[in-house]
């Protein structure tokens, strides 16, 4: 018998095959028994018909516990009612290990707090499996898209001597007697790499010691961060739009079963096409104040503000030209109105908030030094970054896309914690 994965069953209709996996669920109906097999690539129903299988295998199923590891042999056949369109007529079962009977996560309803303590087992369930398979496709698409666009992958360091964003959200650690920090972003190093390779990106974990319990926050999350030389504000926004459209097109094409498991409204995802609308910061403040927000001109937008804005759009919207004083020190002021920056946040619809932040960077030597002083940052720690403006400085731009927020939006999840295999949240670091 040929060994296959569940994801491949469509290629083996009527053939006798074996699948290595685990017993996800089972039930009996007299002379017919049903089992759900999972193997990491999908879930498949197996049918045991007493008259068509050896008695030892038919009886064996009754003694198996949930999550027992098994090798199942049988004939694949079409079944329109099955989620994947196929099922298996089981002929043989080989037990690798009969799991202990006290498996803590039964298929009944459990509270999230309970499930989070068993995250190492929770990810085996069909819904969590679907979410994380979608995450994999999102990550794959980002890499493929950027490399197709000529971006070169550069790994930025996780340990850094200085902040990229605000200094109040840094995780500090000892570095052989000196202070070091877990990175908030690879951006500053990307800027250096862009001056060497033209177009670059990093993709990795970032850390924010932000004491927040909102549904959009994690202490450790992953970001895709492209950066390009000779790239202006509009170039940057256009790249973001292209990448989001590509991600959604890929997921719709390759993850139909996962979206079906999640009961996701496909029509909402099909609307994510170019062009994306633009909303100036000035108009955004007027809009949210009309809806009762207390945010004033000069303040950064809150999560609640972003939710209000998203109600007015069925696709992502660029909120652009934020006040200089509420954005990072490296954001380039608009030459027409230096009180605002050449930057934008991309706000997702359906209340999922900011998924991308980006903009053009300061390329002037004197101005970047002034900004570092204004933000009371230690100039010596940023000397290498300042050097980029001394030796061959050019206009350049970039952005950071939050993987978990993007996946939460695609999957329509109420909390970001389900979008990463082992989430790190405030007061939550186990398992």
N, C-alpha and C positions, 0 to 999 in steps of 0.2 A: 504493500500500500504506500502511496506517495504521501510524504509529510507536507502539510500546508499550514498556512495561518488562516484565521477566520476572515481576515480582510480579503483573502484570495478565493473564497468559496464560489464566487460568481464565475470563475474560470474552470470549475470542476463539476458542473452539473452532471448528475447520474454516475459520477465516478466514485470509486472506493478509495477513501483517504484516511489519514490519521491527523489528529490535532492534539498538540501538547498544551495543557492549560490547567484550569482550576474549576471546581464545581461551584457555580455562583448561586444556584437555587435548584430545587427539585419539587415535584409533586406527583401524586399517583392517582390514577383513575381506573382501578381494577386491573384489567389485562393490558393497559397502556400506561406507561410512565413517561414523565417529561423531565428533562434536565436542561438547565442553562449553563453553557460552558463559556468561559471567558479565557482569552489568551493574551491580553494586552493590546491586541489589534482590533478587538471587537467582541461581541457577544453573539452566541449562536444557540438556538434551541435544538436539543437532541431528543428524539422520540425512541422509546424502547417498546416494541410490540412483542408481547410474550410469545406469540406463535412464530416470530421471525428472528429470534435471538436465543442463544444458548441460555438455559435456565440459570447457570451460575452467574452470568452477567446481569440477567434480569433481577435476580435476588440481591446481587452485590450492591446495587444502588441504595437499597434501604439502609444499609449500614454505614453509608458515607456521610460525613458531616460537612457543613458549609465550609468552603474554601479548601477542601481536600485537593491535593494536586493529582491530576489524572492524565492519562493518555487515552484518547477515545478514537476508535476506528468506526467508520460507517460510510454510508452512501449519501452524497449531497443531492438534494432535490429542491426544485423551485417551490416556493410557498409564498404567494402574494401577501398573505396576512402577516407574515414575519417581517419585522422591521428592516432586515437586510434583504428580504426577498427570497431567502433560502433557509433550509433547515437540514438536519442530518438524521437519517435513519440509522440509529446506533446498532453496531454489531458486536463490538468488543470494548471492554473497559479495563485498563491497567492502572492500578493504584500505586502512585509514587509515594504518597504519604496521606494517611487518613488524619485530617486535622483534628485537634482537640475539640471536644463538644462545646466548650464555653466561649465560642467566638463572640466578642462583645458587640459587634455591629450586625444585628439582624436586619432584615429588610423592612422592619416596621419603622415608624416615625421616631426620630431621635432629635433632641435639642441640639442647636449648633455648638453650644459650650461643651456638651458631651462629645460630639463628633470631633471637635478640634483637638481634644485630648487623645483621640485615636486617629489623627490625620494620616498616620502611616498605614492604616487599614481603610480609612474613608476613601482614599484615592482609588481603591479597587472598585468602587461602585460605578454603575453605568453612567450616572450623571456627572460625577467628578471626572471620570475617565474621558467623557465627551469634551468637557471644558478644557482639560489639559491637552487633548489631541488637537483641539482648535488652536490653543496657544502655540503648539509646535508648528502648525501651518502658518500662523502669523509670523513667527520668528523666521521660518524658512523663507517666506515671501519677502520680508525686509532685507535679508541678506541677498537674495537673488535680484531684487529690484535695484538696490544700491550698487551692486557689482556690475549689473547690466548698464547702469548709468556712469560707470567709470570710477566709482569710489573704491578706495583701497582700504582694507581693514587694518586698523592700527589698534593694538591693545593699550589702553591707558592704565596707569597704575591705580591700585585700590588704596594704597597707603600714600598720603600726600602731606607736605609740610604746611599747607595753608588752605584756606577756604576758597571755594568757587562761588558759592552763594552766601547767605547770611552766616555769620560766625556762631549764632545761637543754636544752630541745629546740627552741630558737629559731634560725632562720636570720637572721643579722644583716647589715644593709647600711648604707651611708653615705647619709644624707639631708641633703645640703648642709651637712655638718659635724656633724650630729647623728646619733645612733644611731636606726635604725628596724629593724623586724623584719617578716618575712613572716608573715602571720596564721596562727595555729593554729586559729582558730575565729571565726566572726562573731557569736558569742553576746552579748558585752558590748554591741555596737552594736545587736543585735536587741532587747535589753532597753530601750534608749533608744527605739527605733522603736516597740516595743509600747506604750510610754506615750503615743505620739502617735497610733497607728493601731489599738490594741487587739489585733489578731492579725496577726502578720507572719511572714515567713520569708525567709531568704537561701539561695542555692544557688550554690556556687562552689568554687574550689580552696582547699585549706588545706595547710599545710606543717608538717612535724615533722622536725627534725634529730635524729632518733633513730637511733643506730647499731645498727640491728637488721637481721638477715638472715632473719627468719622469713617463712614463706609468707603471713603476714597483714599485712605492713608495706610501705608505700611512703613515700617522702619527700614526695610531692605526691599528694594524693587529693581527691576531691570529697565534700562533705557537704551534705545538706539539713538546715536548722536552723530549725524553727518556734519561735516564742516568743509567749506570749499573756498579757495582763493579766487579772486576776481568774480565774486558772487555777491550780488546786491540783494536788497530787501525783497524785491519782487521775484527774483530768481529763487530765493529761499522759500517764499510762500508757494510758488508754483511747484517746486519739488515736493513739498509737504502734501499738497493736493494730489499730485500724481501718485504718491506712495500710498495714501489712504485709499484712493480709488482702486489701486492694484491689490491691496490687502483684501478689500471687501469682495472684489471680483474673484480672487483666488479662493477665499473661504466659501463663497456661494457655490463655486464649481466643485470644490473638493471635500466639503464638509456637510453635505446635505443630510446625511444620516445623523451626524452629531447635532446639527441644528434641530432636526426632528425630535431627537431625544430630549433636547432642552425646551421643546415647544416654542421655539423662537419665531416671531412674526417675520417671515422672509420679506414681506412687502416693505417693511421699514428699512431693511438692509439694501434692497434693490434701488432705493432712492439715493444711495451714496454715489453720486456721479458728478463730474464737473459740469458747470463751474460752481465753486463754493461762494457763498455770499460774504461780503465785507461789512463790518460795523465799526465805526470809529469809537474810540474810548469815550469821547465826548457824548456821542449819541447813546452809547451803552449806559452811561451814568444817568442820563435823562430817562431812559427806558426803565431801569431798575428802581429809580426813585419814584416813578409813577406807580410802580407795583409795591411801594412801601419800604424799599431798602433805605437804610440810613447811611450808606456809603456816599462819601463826598468826593468831589473832584480832587485828585491827588492820592486817594487811597487805592490800594490794590483791590481787585475784585475778590469777594469771598466765594466760598462754595455755593452759598445760597444765591448770590448774585448770578453766578454762572448757570444755575438751574433755572432762574427766571429767564435769562437770555435764551436758553435752549428751547424754551416753550414756544418761541416765535419762529423756529426753524425746524425743518425736517431733514436737514443735512448739516454738516459742520460749518461753523461760521468763524471767520477771522475777526477777532477784536484787536484793533491795531492802534498804534500811536498812543501808548500809555504815557503818563507823566514820567519824566526822567527820574524824579525823586522816589518813585515807588518801584523802580526796576534796578537790576544789578549794575555794578560799577562799570562793566565792560560794554554796556549797550550804547550804540552810537546815536547821538542826538540828531534829530531831523534838521538839516541845514535851514529849512524854511521856518521851522518853529522849534528852536533848541530846548524848549520846555518839555518836548515830547521826544520819544525815541523811535527809531526805525525798527520796531519790533511788533510782534503779534502773538497772541495766544489763540490756539485753535480749540474752540469749544464744541464738544460733541452734542448732538441732539439727545432727546429722551432723558435729560437730566444727568448725564454722565460727566459733565464738567470738562475742565481743561485736559486735553490729551497730548497736546504739543505746545511747547513754549520755544520761541526762537526769535532771531532778528539779526540785523547787521551789527558787527562788532566795531568798536573804536579802533581806527588804524593810525591815529595821530599820536606821536610820541609824547608831546607835552600834555595833551588832554588825558591820556591814560594815567600819567603820573598824578595829575590833578585829582582825578576820580579816586585813585587809590588813597590819596591823602584825605579827601573828603569823607570817605567811608572808614577812615581810621584803621586802615589795614597796614601791616608791617611791610614797608617797601622792600626791605632786603629779601623777604620771602618771595616777592613777586619780580625780582630783578630779571630773572630769565624770561618772564612773560613780557616785561617792558622791553627787553632786547628785541623782541619780534618787531617792534615799531621802529627800531633803529636800523635794522639790516634788511632792506628789501620789503618794506611794508606795502601792502596792497589792500584794497577793499575786500572784505571777506565776511561770510555769513554762515550761520548754522542753526540747528535746532535739536531739541531732545524730545523723543516720543516715548511716553510711558507705556510699556508693554502690558502691564496689568490693567491699567485703565482702559486700554484699547480692547483687551479681551473681555473685560467686564461689560463694555458697551456692546460688543458683538454678541455676547451670550445673554445679554439683558439680565445681569446678576444684581442682586440687591446689595451685595458687599464684595469688595475687592479681594477678600481673603481666599476665595475659592479659585482665583486665577493663577496661583503660584503653588507649586507642590507643597512647600512647607513655609507658610507665612510667618513673618516676624512682625508682631504688633506690640503696642504698648502693653506691658505686663504679660506678654505671651511669647515665650521662646522655646516651649516644649510641644511636641517632640522636635 
